[in-house]
Amino acid sequence: MLTLMRRAGFRFYVKSGSTQEKPHIYVTRDGQSWAKFSLNPVSALVNNGFSRTELTRVQGMVTDLEPQLLQVWWEYARSQGVRPEKEERQAPKPAPSPQGAEASADPAA
């Protein structure tokens, strides 16, 4: 587990291998109560031991810290060989065909 940051008695962390999923973090207070939150948009995915009031408070903290958490999450993901979604979407475009060349509908041509 990699601790991303600590705030107000809570530890925000990722688990090794978790970069294969969409950006998310775990938050624990005492090592027994924990929750998993998706980032961008922030939403609670799993709650294990937080009261409803405390979960709402933690989700507010995650929302406030989302830009920093995403930045640190992607830094960690890059170190694990994962490219950010934006980079994956911006794959190189094929070169345009030369002027005057006719496109063929026949893939064998």
C-alpha positions in Angstrom: 0.0 0.0 0.0 1.2 3.4 -0.9 0.1 6.4 1.2 -0.7 9.3 -1.0 -1.4 11.8 1.9 -2.7 12.2 5.4 -5.3 14.7 6.5 -7.3 15.2 9.7 -6.4 11.8 11.0 -7.2 10.0 7.8 -4.8 8.2 5.5 -5.4 8.3 1.8 -3.8 5.4 -0.1 -3.7 3.0 -3.1 -3.1 -0.7 -3.1 -0.4 -2.2 -5.3 -1.8 -3.4 -8.6 -4.8 -1.1 -8.3 -3.7 1.0 -11.3 -5.4 -1.5 -13.5 -8.7 0.0 -12.4 -10.0 3.5 -13.0 -8.6 6.2 -10.6 -9.6 5.5 -7.1 -8.3 5.7 -3.5 -8.9 4.1 -0.2 -9.3 6.1 3.0 -8.8 4.7 6.5 -9.0 6.3 9.9 -7.9 3.7 12.4 -6.8 0.8 10.2 -10.1 -1.0 10.8 -12.7 1.4 9.2 -12.0 2.1 5.6 -13.7 3.2 2.4 -13.0 3.1 -1.3 -13.8 6.1 -3.5 -13.6 6.5 -7.2 -12.1 9.8 -8.5 -13.4 11.9 -11.3 -16.2 11.9 -10.4 -15.9 11.2 -6.7 -18.2 8.6 -5.4 -18.1 6.0 -2.6 -17.7 2.5 -3.9 -17.2 0.6 -0.7 -17.7 1.5 3.0 -16.4 -0.8 5.7 -17.0 0.6 9.1 -17.6 4.3 8.7 -20.9 5.7 10.0 -23.1 7.5 7.5 -22.0 10.9 8.9 -18.4 10.0 8.9 -18.6 8.6 5.3 -20.2 11.9 4.2 -17.4 13.9 5.9 -14.7 11.7 4.2 -16.4 12.0 0.8 -16.3 15.8 1.2 -12.6 15.6 2.0 -12.0 13.4 -1.1 -14.0 15.9 -3.2 -11.9 18.8 -1.9 -8.7 17.0 -2.4 -9.6 15.4 -5.8 -7.2 17.4 -8.0 -4.2 16.6 -5.7 -5.3 12.9 -5.3 -5.7 12.5 -9.1 -2.3 14.0 -9.7 -0.6 11.8 -7.2 -2.6 8.7 -8.4 -1.5 9.3 -12.0 2.1 9.8 -10.9 2.0 6.4 -9.2 0.1 4.8 -12.2 2.8 6.1 -14.6 5.5 4.6 -12.4 3.7 1.3 -12.9 3.6 1.7 -16.7 0.0 3.0 -17.0 -0.7 5.9 -19.3 -3.4 8.5 -18.4 -6.7 8.1 -20.3 -6.2 11.3 -22.2 -2.9 10.1 -23.6 -4.5 6.8 -24.7 -7.3 8.7 -26.5 -4.8 10.8 -28.3 -3.3 8.0 -30.3 -1.4 9.0 -33.4 -3.6 9.7 -36.4 -2.9 7.9 -39.6 -1.1 10.0 -42.2 -3.4 11.6 -44.8 -3.3 10.0 -48.3 -1.4 11.9 -51.0 -3.3 14.5 -53.0 -5.1 13.0 -55.9 -4.9 9.4 -54.7 -8.2 7.6 -54.7 -9.3 5.7 -51.7 -10.1 2.0 -52.4 -13.1 0.3 -50.8 -11.4 -3.1 -51.5 -9.1 -3.9 -48.6 -7.0 -6.2 -50.9 -6.3 -3.3 -53.3 
